[in-house]
Amino acid sequence: DILSNAEDALQSKLTEPSGRVRIDMPAAFGRQVVLPILLDIGKQFPALKFTLTFNDKVIDPMGEGFDLALRFGLLIDSADLVARKLNAQQLVLCASPTYLKLHGYPDSIKSLTQHQCIMPWRSGKSLSWILKGSDDKDIKLTPPAYHQISDGDAMIEACIAGAGIAQFPRSLLKKEIAQGALELILPELNPEKSALNIIWPHQSHLMPGVRFIIDEFLRLSEQQAFS
């Protein structure tokens, strides 16, 4: 029995996920949604170690030496990368009650352009919002930027502080909406849901820790953990 227990313990050690996994993810989404999930996995499997980077810049994740990366949006097919979809993300427009009381509620795409818009700033330019157009097709809108901010967390803070209207994945705003710090506006302009992908370099053999995280993320995605 003692020998059997020792063998079981050794087998458990051998099959327990271990090693270092390097993961890159969008800043605000990574901190708010992904980090708690990874810390929970880390508690269950202490032999797993993480190197985590939070990045809103458009970079080649594999060129930076990551094992895994999380990325929003459509991915161009590549022989070098493998991608798996996690929970799709609903982009929403929001503002603080303070801002809306002061400036009123926009009622159309055109009226949005008259408001103080907080726009994401990447690689020296404003990114666009994606909205549902008049023919139900998604369109890009780049309203005049009142503020341009490169960090997702800072954008949320600015929005809560009443600095203007911004667009985020709804998964980032659960707490702020529940607490009344932010209000959703113009839901009829919400675009089609956008993809969230986990990606990794195409290779014949993945390290067990990396494979485990991929499988665990796909399992958690089935439970809507990322939405």
Secondary structure in CASP SS format (residue, H / E / C, confidence):
PFRMAT SS
TARGET T0000
AUTHOR 0000-0000-0000
METHOD secondary structure of the structure
MODEL  1
D C 1.00
I H 1.00
L H 1.00
S H 1.00
N H 1.00
A H 1.00
E H 1.00
D H 1.00
A H 1.00
L H 1.00
Q H 1.00
S H 1.00
K H 1.00
L H 1.00
T H 1.00
E C 1.00
P C 1.00
S C 1.00
G E 1.00
R E 1.00
V E 1.00
R E 1.00
I E 1.00
D E 1.00
M E 1.00
P C 1.00
A H 1.00
A H 1.00
F H 1.00
G H 1.00
R H 1.00
Q H 1.00
V H 1.00
V H 1.00
L H 1.00
P H 1.00
I H 1.00
L H 1.00
L H 1.00
D H 1.00
I H 1.00
G H 1.00
K H 1.00
Q H 1.00
F C 1.00
P C 1.00
A C 1.00
L E 1.00
K E 1.00
F E 1.00
T E 1.00
L E 1.00
T E 1.00
F E 1.00
N C 1.00
D C 1.00
K C 1.00
V C 1.00
I C 1.00
D C 1.00
P C 1.00
M C 1.00
G C 1.00
E C 1.00
G C 1.00
F C 1.00
D C 1.00
L E 1.00
A E 1.00
L E 1.00
R E 1.00
F E 1.00
G C 1.00
L C 1.00
L C 1.00
I C 1.00
D C 1.00
S C 1.00
A C 1.00
D C 1.00
L E 1.00
V E 1.00
A E 1.00
R E 1.00
K E 1.00
L C 1.00
N C 1.00
A C 1.00
Q E 1.00
Q C 1.00
L E 1.00
V E 1.00
L E 1.00
C E 1.00
A E 1.00
S C 1.00
P H 1.00
T H 1.00
Y H 1.00
L H 1.00
K H 1.00
L H 1.00
H H 1.00
G C 1.00
Y C 1.00
P C 1.00
D C 1.00
S C 1.00
I H 1.00
K H 1.00
S H 1.00
L H 1.00
T C 1.00
Q C 1.00
H C 1.00
Q C 1.00
C E 1.00
I E 1.00
M E 1.00
P E 1.00
W E 1.00
R E 1.00
S C 1.00
G C 1.00
K E 1.00
S E 1.00
L C 1.00
S C 1.00
W E 1.00
I E 1.00
L E 1.00
K E 1.00
G C 1.00
S C 1.00
D C 1.00
D C 1.00
K C 1.00
D E 1.00
I E 1.00
K E 1.00
L E 1.00
T C 1.00
P C 1.00
P C 1.00
A E 1.00
Y E 1.00
H E 1.00
Q E 1.00
I E 1.00
S C 1.00
D C 1.00
G H 1.00
D H 1.00
A H 1.00
M H 1.00
I H 1.00
E H 1.00
A H 1.00
C H 1.00
I H 1.00
A C 1.00
G C 1.00
A C 1.00
G C 1.00
I E 1.00
A E 1.00
Q E 1.00
F E 1.00
P E 1.00
R H 1.00
S H 1.00
L H 1.00
L C 1.00
K H 1.00
K H 1.00
E H 1.00
I H 1.00
A H 1.00
Q C 1.00
G C 1.00
A C 1.00
L C 1.00
E E 1.00
L E 1.00
I E 1.00
L C 1.00
P H 1.00
E H 1.00
L H 1.00
N C 1.00
P C 1.00
E C 1.00
K C 1.00
S E 1.00
A C 1.00
L E 1.00
N E 1.00
I E 1.00
I E 1.00
W E 1.00
P E 1.00
H C 1.00
Q C 1.00
S C 1.00
H C 1.00
L C 1.00
M C 1.00
P H 1.00
G H 1.00
V H 1.00
R H 1.00
F H 1.00
I H 1.00
I H 1.00
D H 1.00
E H 1.00
F H 1.00
L H 1.00
R H 1.00
L H 1.00
S H 1.00
E H 1.00
Q C 1.00
Q C 1.00
A C 1.00
F C 1.00
S C 1.00
END
